Amino acid sequence: MGFDLLILAPVGSITALLFAAYLAFFILRKDEGNDTMKEIARAVRIGSRAYLKRQYLGVSLFFLVVFFILLGLAFRNYLVIFVPFAFLTGGFFSGLSGFIGMSIATQSSNRTAAAAIKSLNSGLRVAFSSGAVMGMVVVGLGLLDLSIWYYFLDWYYSSHPIPIGTDKITAITSTMLCFGMGASSQALFARVGGGIFTKAADVGADLVGKIEAGIPEDDPRNPAVIADNVGDNVGDVAGMGADLYESYVGSIVATSALGVAAGLGVLGVTVPMVMAAVGVVASILGTFFVRSSEEAKQNVLLAALRKGIFISAMLIAVGAYFLIKFTLGQQHIGIYWSVVTGLIAGVLIGLSTEYYTSSNFKPTRSIADATLTGPATVIISGMAVGMMSTAVPVLVVGSAILLSFFFAGGTANFAAGLYGIGISAVGMLSTLGITLATDAYGPVADNAGGNAQMAHLAPEVRRRTDALDSLGNTTAATGKGFAIGSAALTALALIAAYRDQVGLHGGNLTCSFMNPAALVGLFIGGMLPFLFCSLTMRAVGRAAGKIVVEVRRQFKEISGLMEGKAKPDYAACVTIATVAAQKEMVLPSLLAIISPIAIGLLIGVEAVVGLLIGATVCGFVLAVMMANSGGAWDNAKKYIEEGHYGGKGSLSHKAGVVGDTVGDPFKDTSGPSLNILIKLMSMVSIVFAAFIVSNSLLK
């Protein structure tokens, strides 16, 4: 029966992709606006595609090198021969999901602006539909990749020898587990590179345009404005799509492997994959409930998006009960409560993030109040808010780990408890189709505001797009909290899977932190997120500095630019950001790949466990702090722009802009990359487990 139910996974995949195609058709039929709006959108589209083409070319070389390294390990019997090819497909589908989402986003910004001329709800529907395309493509391609590999490996091992020491289902899940390394690698390059591009352009545009020149945001006289809009698409859409793709498939394959280890066999694989298919249907139904009135208040718009998410979560809760009852039986019904735990944890993390980043609540307004005394107090207040915001997510995730472990029967069967933790992560991510839609719509709304400003549309249109954009900052922070929360649960499942892989290859793990090697690994793992963030923040700073110099040069040297009589050289800023992003993304990305291999070879497998746990704990807390600080700084600035504390152009506004520019790389470069960092390190450890066990200096 479990095997028969698995057919729902590819059915869910096709359903998601068909709905994404329907939404794309809905968007492309909308009015594109006047010729100026079309021209602006075309420039952003060309710049975005040019950037991704260059990035994918560079990343392809990396994948080619790693493919041959994995192939060499396979020929020496450290890996199954399919692992190098699974690595390629994971990276390909991760990149493809980001590319498709970005392509639709660049087609949607001017259409959102044109729709906002009619009403706020019309603009919301177009922008949200664009985000939903991203969400459905991610879950559709993720399930497709998983389904293809499962059915291929099942067919292959039915007629070919099974690797020594395993049975068929263990051989299948061990191979599938490794393809997550490709998805994670692609995601990290996309997030880091796109994040450096978007925040370098954004910071450069704001510092010179708003503070020095005193011109409005997205003013067409600003040479960095097109680069800023391009960055929204390559970082916040393409990068985010690749990021959430690897989170989604990583949680499913890790949980599947733990299900097999818990003795559930093929049924342990069936539950997470079919639950993902149930999530597709629930997310599709939830999108139809996202509607808004014309009241451009953040609490009204938040309520519109919450309705869709909550309805999807409730539908999944109902579907998961019947799935688990009729698949695993009443004796395993505790696993259902693990799923519910993950769903509730995701909602609670989202609500906590909204509280700390929305201008409707005290934390963000306290940052706006701090602008009265200058940029220094804005930075202090924003950092304090971000640090305070870590308490609730940590307690929620800690509670989710304990509850899901005990609900699944962990006291009697430790492996079953670990499966419960993994399935709670799958439950949290099962609403990804709609939660990602609420996140990905934000950059589209931001670009729509820029399009409206540069095309000189009526102030009412910009007011509507600003309302959507402000909400987007909150939902984006919510999405990042959601991603890092699920990453913490998934990383724990991956660490358990690493332990099992080491055991399969003859290694021995005590997982005791009285072991000096494990303790050393713990310290190094705790340090790595800070080193990683330092590298990415410095990269944004250097790239932004080059943009600042270029914008100042054009303001000074292009005659008539400030009077609006001459056009700036937009392409120069796009080129600077592109070159900087491609160069600067290499070192931080390689850090995640090399660290677990080097630590394993030099200190041993115990040190790798310490490394992964240290990185998970510190990376989780640091990511939440950075995402929420950045979101709160951004919304505090927008709160001032609504007319509070002197409004646009005031000293308070300029102080708020400084806070926003500090928060930009926090929330869109370093912070969201951390959840990929901790999972990629786990994936690399799993893939190279056999090699490390055989060649470690300390065994």
C-alpha positions in Angstrom: 0.0 0.0 0.0 2.9 2.3 0.8 4.4 1.7 -2.6 1.1 2.5 -4.3 0.7 5.7 -2.4 4.1 6.9 -3.6 2.6 7.6 -7.0 1.1 10.7 -5.4 4.5 12.3 -5.3 5.0 12.6 -9.1 1.3 13.4 -9.3 1.8 16.3 -6.8 4.8 17.4 -8.8 2.9 17.7 -12.0 0.0 19.4 -10.3 2.3 22.0 -8.8 4.0 22.7 -12.2 0.7 22.9 -14.0 -0.7 25.4 -11.5 2.5 27.4 -11.8 2.0 27.5 -15.6 -1.6 28.6 -15.1 -0.5 31.5 -12.8 2.3 32.5 -15.3 -0.4 32.6 -18.1 -2.6 34.7 -15.8 0.2 37.2 -15.1 1.4 37.5 -18.8 -2.2 38.4 -19.8 -2.2 41.4 -17.6 -1.6 45.0 -18.8 2.1 45.9 -19.1 1.5 49.6 -18.7 2.8 52.4 -20.9 5.9 52.4 -23.0 8.1 53.8 -20.3 7.0 51.1 -17.8 7.8 48.4 -20.5 11.2 49.9 -21.2 12.1 50.0 -17.5 11.0 46.4 -17.0 12.9 45.3 -20.1 16.1 46.8 -18.8 15.7 45.0 -15.5 14.9 41.7 -17.3 18.0 42.0 -19.6 20.3 42.8 -16.6 18.9 39.9 -14.5 19.3 37.4 -17.3 22.8 38.6 -18.0 23.8 38.2 -14.4 22.4 34.7 -14.1 24.0 33.6 -17.3 27.4 34.7 -16.0 26.8 33.1 -12.6 25.6 29.8 -14.0 28.6 29.7 -16.2 31.0 30.0 -13.3 29.0 27.6 -11.1 28.9 25.1 -14.0 32.7 24.9 -13.8 32.6 24.2 -10.1 30.0 21.5 -10.7 32.1 19.9 -13.4 35.2 19.7 -11.1 33.2 18.3 -8.2 31.5 15.8 -10.5 34.8 14.3 -11.6 36.0 14.2 -7.9 32.9 12.3 -6.9 33.3 10.1 -10.0 36.8 9.3 -8.9 35.6 8.4 -5.4 32.9 6.2 -6.9 35.4 4.3 -9.0 37.4 3.7 -5.8 34.2 2.3 -4.1 33.8 5.2 -1.7 30.5 6.1 -3.3 27.7 4.5 -5.3 28.2 5.3 -9.0 24.9 7.2 -9.1 26.0 9.8 -6.5 27.9 12.1 -9.0 24.9 12.2 -11.3 22.5 12.8 -8.4 24.8 15.7 -7.4 24.3 17.2 -10.9 20.6 16.9 -11.0 20.2 18.4 -7.5 22.2 21.5 -8.7 20.4 21.6 -12.0 16.8 21.6 -10.6 17.8 24.1 -7.8 19.2 26.5 -10.4 16.2 25.9 -12.7 13.7 26.7 -10.0 15.4 30.0 -9.3 15.7 30.9 -13.0 12.0 30.3 -13.7 10.9 32.2 -10.6 13.1 35.2 -11.6 11.9 35.1 -15.2 8.3 35.5 -14.1 9.2 38.1 -11.5 10.8 40.3 -14.1 7.7 40.0 -16.2 5.5 40.9 -13.2 6.9 44.2 -11.8 5.5 46.5 -14.4 2.3 44.5 -14.5 1.9 44.9 -10.8 2.4 48.7 -11.1 -0.2 48.8 -13.9 -2.6 46.8 -11.8 -2.0 49.0 -8.8 -3.4 51.9 -10.9 -6.8 50.2 -10.6 -6.7 49.0 -7.0 -4.5 47.8 -4.2 -6.1 44.3 -4.4 -5.3 44.1 -8.1 -1.7 44.9 -7.5 -1.6 42.3 -4.6 -3.0 39.6 -6.8 -0.5 40.1 -9.6 2.5 40.3 -7.2 1.3 37.4 -5.1 0.6 35.3 -8.2 4.2 35.9 -9.3 5.4 34.7 -5.8 3.1 31.7 -6.1 4.8 30.7 -9.4 8.1 30.6 -7.5 6.6 28.5 -4.7 4.9 26.0 -7.0 8.0 25.6 -9.2 10.2 24.9 -6.2 7.9 22.2 -4.7 7.0 20.8 -8.2 10.6 20.5 -9.4 11.7 19.2 -5.9 9.1 16.4 -6.0 9.9 15.7 -9.6 13.6 15.2 -8.9 12.9 13.0 -5.9 10.4 10.9 -7.8 12.7 10.3 -10.8 15.5 9.1 -8.5 13.3 7.0 -6.3 11.7 5.1 -9.2 14.9 4.8 -11.2 16.8 3.4 -8.2 14.0 1.1 -7.3 14.0 -0.3 -10.8 17.8 -0.6 -10.9 18.2 -2.4 -7.6 15.4 -4.8 -8.4 17.6 -6.4 -11.1 21.2 -5.4 -10.1 23.4 -6.2 -7.0 22.7 -4.2 -3.9 25.8 -2.6 -2.2 27.2 -4.8 0.5 25.9 -4.1 4.0 22.6 -2.6 2.8 19.2 -3.7 1.6 17.4 -2.2 -1.4 15.5 0.7 0.4 18.7 1.6 2.4 20.7 1.7 -0.9 18.0 3.9 -2.5 17.8 6.5 0.4 21.6 6.6 0.8 22.0 7.6 -2.8 19.1 10.1 -2.7 20.5 11.7 0.4 23.6 12.6 -1.5 21.9 14.5 -4.3 21.0 17.2 -1.7 24.7 18.3 -1.9 24.2 19.5 -5.4 21.0 21.4 -4.5 22.8 23.0 -1.5 25.9 23.9 -3.4 23.9 25.7 -6.1 21.7 27.4 -3.5 24.7 28.7 -1.6 26.3 30.2 -4.7 23.0 31.7 -5.8 22.2 33.2 -2.3 25.7 34.5 -1.7 26.3 35.8 -5.2 22.8 37.3 -5.6 22.9 38.7 -2.1 26.2 40.5 -2.7 24.8 41.9 -6.0 21.5 43.1 -4.7 22.8 44.7 -1.5 25.8 46.3 -3.1 23.5 48.0 -5.6 20.9 48.9 -2.9 23.4 50.3 -0.4 25.2 52.3 -3.1 22.0 53.7 -4.5 20.7 54.7 -1.1 23.9 56.2 0.3 24.5 58.6 -2.6 20.9 59.1 -3.9 18.9 59.5 -0.7 21.5 60.8 1.8 24.0 62.8 -0.4 21.9 63.9 -3.3 18.5 64.1 -1.4 16.6 62.5 -4.3 13.7 60.0 -3.8 14.1 56.2 -3.8 14.1 54.7 -7.3 14.6 58.1 -8.9 15.5 57.6 -12.6 18.4 60.1 -12.2 20.2 57.6 -9.9 22.6 55.5 -12.0 22.3 52.5 -9.5 18.5 52.3 -9.6 18.4 49.6 -12.4 21.1 47.6 -10.7 19.1 47.8 -7.5 16.0 46.4 -9.3 18.1 43.7 -11.0 19.5 42.8 -7.6 16.0 42.3 -6.1 15.4 39.6 -8.8 18.8 37.8 -8.8 19.2 37.8 -5.0 15.7 37.9 -3.5 14.0 35.8 -6.1 16.5 33.5 -7.9 18.7 33.1 -4.9 15.8 32.5 -2.5 14.2 30.0 -4.9 17.4 27.9 -5.0 17.7 28.3 -1.2 14.2 27.0 -0.4 14.5 24.3 -3.0 17.4 22.7 -1.2 15.6 23.2 2.2 12.6 21.4 0.8 14.3 18.4 -0.8 16.9 18.2 2.0 14.2 17.7 4.7 12.4 15.0 2.7 15.5 12.9 1.8 16.9 13.2 5.4 13.6 12.1 6.9 13.3 9.3 4.4 16.7 8.0 5.4 15.8 8.2 9.1 12.5 6.4 8.4 14.5 3.5 6.9 16.9 3.5 9.8 13.9 3.4 12.2 12.8 0.2 10.6 9.8 1.6 8.7 11.2 0.5 5.3 9.5 1.9 2.2 6.7 3.4 4.4 9.2 5.7 6.0 9.9 7.1 2.6 6.2 7.2 1.6 5.1 9.5 4.4 7.3 12.5 3.8 7.0 12.3 0.0 3.2 12.0 0.0 2.9 14.6 2.7 4.7 17.0 0.3 2.2 16.1 -2.4 -0.6 16.9 0.1 1.1 20.2 0.8 0.9 21.1 -2.9 -2.9 20.7 -3.0 -3.3 22.6 0.3 -1.0 25.4 -0.9 -2.9 25.7 -4.2 -6.2 26.0 -2.3 -4.7 28.5 0.1 -3.7 30.9 -2.7 -7.4 31.5 -3.6 -8.1 33.0 -0.1 -5.5 35.8 -0.5 -7.6 38.9 -1.0 -7.3 42.4 0.4 -9.5 45.5 0.8 -8.3 48.9 -0.3 -7.1 49.9 3.1 -3.4 50.1 2.7 -2.5 49.2 6.3 0.0 46.5 7.0 -2.2 44.7 9.5 -5.0 44.4 6.8 -2.5 43.1 4.2 -0.9 40.7 6.7 -4.4 39.4 7.5 -4.9 38.7 3.8 -1.7 36.6 3.5 -2.2 34.9 6.9 -5.6 33.6 5.9 -4.1 31.7 3.0 -1.2 30.3 5.1 -3.4 29.2 8.0 -6.0 27.5 5.7 -3.2 25.6 4.0 -1.7 24.5 7.3 -5.1 23.3 8.5 -5.7 21.3 5.3 -2.3 19.7 5.7 -3.0 18.8 9.3 -6.2 17.0 8.3 -4.6 15.3 5.3 -1.5 14.2 7.3 -3.7 12.4 9.9 -5.3 10.1 7.3 -2.0 9.6 5.5 -0.2 8.4 8.6 -3.1 6.4 10.0 -3.7 4.4 6.8 0.1 4.1 6.0 1.8 3.5 9.3 -1.2 2.4 11.3 -2.7 3.5 14.6 0.4 2.3 16.5 2.5 5.1 14.9 -0.1 7.8 15.2 2.3 9.7 17.4 4.2 10.6 14.2 1.1 12.6 13.2 1.5 14.8 16.3 5.2 15.3 15.2 3.8 16.7 12.0 1.4 19.0 13.8 4.3 20.1 16.0 6.3 21.2 12.9 3.3 23.0 11.5 2.6 24.9 14.7 6.3 25.7 15.1 6.4 27.3 11.6 3.3 29.4 12.4 4.8 30.6 15.8 8.1 31.5 14.2 6.2 33.5 11.6 4.1 35.3 14.2 7.2 36.1 16.2 9.0 37.5 13.2 6.0 39.7 12.3 6.0 41.1 15.8 9.7 42.1 15.7 9.8 43.4 12.1 6.4 44.9 11.4 5.9 48.7 12.0 2.6 47.8 13.6 4.4 46.7 16.8 6.6 48.3 19.4 10.1 46.8 18.4 10.2 48.4 15.0 8.6 51.6 16.2 11.3 51.9 18.9 13.9 51.9 16.1 12.0 54.7 14.3 11.9 56.6 17.6 15.7 56.2 17.9 16.2 58.1 14.7 15.5 61.3 16.6 18.9 61.0 18.1 20.9 60.0 15.1 22.3 57.0 13.2 24.3 55.6 16.2 21.2 55.0 18.3 19.4 53.5 15.3 22.1 50.9 14.9 22.1 50.1 18.6 18.4 49.8 18.8 18.2 47.6 15.7 20.9 45.3 16.9 19.1 45.0 20.3 15.8 44.2 18.6 17.4 41.5 16.5 19.1 39.9 19.5 15.9 40.0 21.5 14.0 38.4 18.6 16.1 35.2 18.8 14.5 34.0 22.1 11.1 32.9 20.8 12.4 31.0 17.7 15.0 29.2 19.8 12.4 28.1 22.4 10.0 27.2 19.7 12.5 25.0 17.8 13.8 23.5 21.0 10.2 22.6 22.0 9.5 21.2 18.6 12.6 19.0 18.8 11.6 17.5 22.2 7.9 17.2 21.4 8.3 15.6 18.0 10.9 13.2 19.4 8.6 12.0 22.2 5.5 12.0 20.1 7.2 9.6 17.6 8.1 7.2 20.4 11.7 8.3 20.9 11.8 7.0 24.5 11.2 3.5 23.4 12.9 3.7 20.0 15.6 6.3 19.6 15.6 6.0 15.8 11.9 6.5 15.6 12.3 9.7 17.7 14.8 11.0 15.2 12.3 10.2 12.4 9.7 12.3 14.3 12.1 15.3 14.3 12.7 14.9 10.6 9.0 14.6 9.9 8.3 17.8 11.9 10.6 19.6 9.5 8.7 18.2 6.6 5.5 19.3 8.2 6.9 22.8 8.6 8.0 22.9 5.0 4.8 21.3 3.6 3.2 24.7 3.3 6.2 25.9 1.2 4.1 26.4 -1.9 2.2 29.3 -0.3 4.8 30.5 2.3 7.3 31.0 -0.4 4.7 32.9 -2.4 4.3 35.4 0.5 8.1 35.8 0.5 8.8 36.0 -3.2 6.1 38.5 -3.9 8.0 41.1 -1.9 10.8 41.8 -4.5 8.1 42.1 -7.2 6.2 44.7 -5.2 9.5 46.5 -4.6 10.3 46.5 -8.3 6.8 47.7 -9.0 7.3 50.7 -6.8 10.5 51.5 -8.7 8.7 51.1 -12.0 6.0 53.5 -10.8 8.5 56.1 -9.6 10.6 56.0 -12.7 7.6 56.1 -15.0 6.2 59.1 -13.0 2.8 57.4 -12.2 0.3 59.1 -9.9 1.3 59.3 -6.2 -1.6 57.0 -5.3 0.0 54.2 -7.3 3.3 54.6 -5.4 1.4 54.7 -2.1 -0.2 51.3 -3.0 3.1 49.7 -4.1 4.9 51.0 -1.0 2.2 49.4 1.2 2.8 46.1 -0.7 6.6 46.6 -0.4 6.5 47.3 3.3 4.4 44.2 3.9 7.0 42.3 1.7 9.7 43.3 4.2 7.8 41.6 7.0 6.8 38.5 5.0 10.4 38.2 3.7 11.7 38.2 7.3 9.0 35.7 8.1 10.1 33.5 5.2 13.7 33.7 6.4 12.8 32.8 9.9 10.7 29.9 8.5 13.6 28.7 6.4 16.2 28.9 9.2 13.7 27.2 11.6 13.2 24.3 9.2 17.0 24.3 8.6 17.7 23.7 12.3 15.3 20.7 12.3 16.6 19.4 9.0 20.2 19.8 10.1 19.6 17.7 13.1 18.1 15.0 10.9 21.1 15.2 8.6 23.6 14.9 11.5 21.7 11.7 12.5 21.9 10.5 8.9 25.7 11.3 8.9 26.1 9.1 12.0 24.3 6.2 10.2 26.5 6.7 7.1 29.7 6.5 9.2 28.3 3.3 10.7 27.6 1.8 7.3 31.2 2.4 6.3 32.8 0.8 9.4 33.3 4.0 11.4 32.4 4.4 15.1 30.8 7.5 16.6 30.2 7.9 20.3 28.9 11.5 19.9 30.3 12.4 23.4 31.4 15.9 24.0 33.9 14.7 26.6 35.8 13.6 23.5 38.4 16.3 22.9 38.1 15.9 19.1 34.3 16.5 19.3 34.9 19.5 21.6 37.4 21.1 19.1 34.9 20.5 16.3 32.2 22.2 18.4 34.3 25.3 18.8 35.3 25.5 15.1 31.7 24.9 14.1 30.5 27.7 16.4 33.1 30.1 14.8 32.3 29.3 11.2 29.0 31.2 10.9 30.7 34.3 12.1 33.6 33.9 9.7 31.2 33.3 6.9 29.2 36.4 7.7 32.3 38.5 8.0 33.4 37.4 4.5 30.0 38.1 3.0 29.5 41.4 4.8 32.9 42.6 3.8 32.1 41.6 0.2 29.0 43.7 0.2 30.9 46.6 1.7 33.6 46.5 -1.0 31.1 46.1 -3.8 28.9 48.9 -2.5 31.9 51.2 -2.2 32.6 50.8 -5.9 28.9 51.6 -6.7 29.1 54.7 -4.5 32.2 55.9 -6.4 30.5 55.3 -9.7 27.3 57.0 -8.8 29.2 60.0 -7.5 31.2 60.2 -10.7 28.2 60.2 -12.9 26.4 62.9 -10.8 29.5 65.0 -11.1 30.5 64.3 -14.7 27.3 63.8 -16.7 26.0 67.3 -17.5 22.3 67.8 -16.9 21.8 64.5 -15.0 20.6 66.1 -11.8 18.2 68.3 -13.8 16.7 65.3 -15.5 18.0 66.4 -19.0 20.4 63.5 -19.4 20.2 59.8 -18.8 22.6 58.0 -16.4 24.7 55.1 -17.5 22.7 52.3 -15.7 24.8 49.5 -17.3 28.0 50.6 -15.6 26.5 49.9 -12.1 25.1 46.6 -13.3 28.5 45.6 -14.5 30.3 46.6 -11.3 27.8 44.7 -9.2 28.0 41.6 -11.4 31.8 41.4 -11.5 32.0 42.0 -7.7 29.4 39.3 -6.9 31.0 36.7 -9.1 34.4 37.3 -7.6 33.4 37.7 -3.9 31.0 34.7 -3.7 33.8 32.1 -4.2 35.6 32.1 -0.9 32.5 32.0 1.4 31.0 29.2 -0.6 34.2 27.1 -0.6 34.4 27.5 3.2 31.2 25.5 3.6 32.4 22.7 1.3 36.1 22.4 2.4 35.6 22.7 6.2 33.9 19.4 7.0 36.3 17.4 4.8 39.4 19.1 6.3 38.2 18.6 9.9 37.2 15.0 9.2 40.6 14.1 7.6 42.7 16.0 10.2 40.8 15.3 13.5 38.3 12.6 12.7 34.6 11.8 12.4 33.8 12.8 16.0 35.1 16.3 15.3 32.8 16.5 12.3 29.8 15.9 14.5 30.9 18.6 16.8 31.5 20.9 13.8 28.0 20.3 12.5 26.3 20.8 15.9 28.3 24.0 16.6 27.5 25.5 13.2 23.8 24.6 13.5 23.4 26.2 16.9 25.3 29.4 16.2 24.2 29.6 12.6 20.5 29.4 13.6 20.7 32.1 16.3 22.9 34.4 14.2 20.6 34.0 11.1 17.5 34.9 13.1 19.1 37.9 14.6 20.4 39.2 11.3 17.2 38.6 9.4 15.0 40.3 12.0 17.4 43.3 12.6 17.5 43.9 8.9 13.7 43.7 8.5 13.1 45.9 11.5 15.5 48.6 10.2 13.9 48.6 6.8 10.4 48.9 8.1 11.4 51.6 10.6 12.7 53.6 7.6 9.4 53.0 5.8 7.4 54.0 8.9 9.2 57.3 8.8 8.5 57.7 5.1 4.8 57.3 5.8 5.0 60.7 7.5 6.1 60.0 11.0 9.1 61.7 12.7 9.3 64.3 10.0 8.8 62.1 7.0 11.0 61.9 3.9 14.0 64.1 3.8 14.1 64.8 7.5 17.1 64.1 9.7 15.2 61.2 11.2 14.7 59.8 7.7 18.4 60.0 6.9 19.3 58.2 10.2 16.7 55.6 9.3 18.3 55.1 5.8 21.7 54.5 7.5 20.1 51.8 9.6 18.5 50.3 6.5 21.7 50.2 4.6 23.4 48.4 7.5 20.5 46.0 7.7 20.5 45.2 4.0 23.4 42.8 4.0 22.2 41.4 7.3 18.8 40.3 6.0 19.5 39.7 2.3 23.1 38.4 2.1 24.7 36.9 5.2 21.6 36.0 7.3 19.7 33.9 4.7 22.8 32.2 3.5 23.5 30.7 6.9 20.7 28.2 6.7 22.3 26.8 3.5 25.7 26.8 5.1 24.7 24.5 8.0 22.9 22.1 5.7 25.5 22.1 3.0 28.2 21.2 5.6 26.0 18.3 6.7 25.5 17.1 3.1 29.2 17.3 2.3 29.9 15.3 5.4 27.5 12.6 4.4 28.8 12.4 0.8 32.4 12.1 1.9 31.7 9.9 5.0 33.3 6.8 3.5 36.4 8.7 2.3 36.8 10.4 5.7 36.4 7.1 7.7 39.1 5.4 5.5 41.6 8.3 5.4 41.3 10.3 8.6 44.5 10.8 10.5 42.8 10.3 13.8 40.6 7.2 13.8 
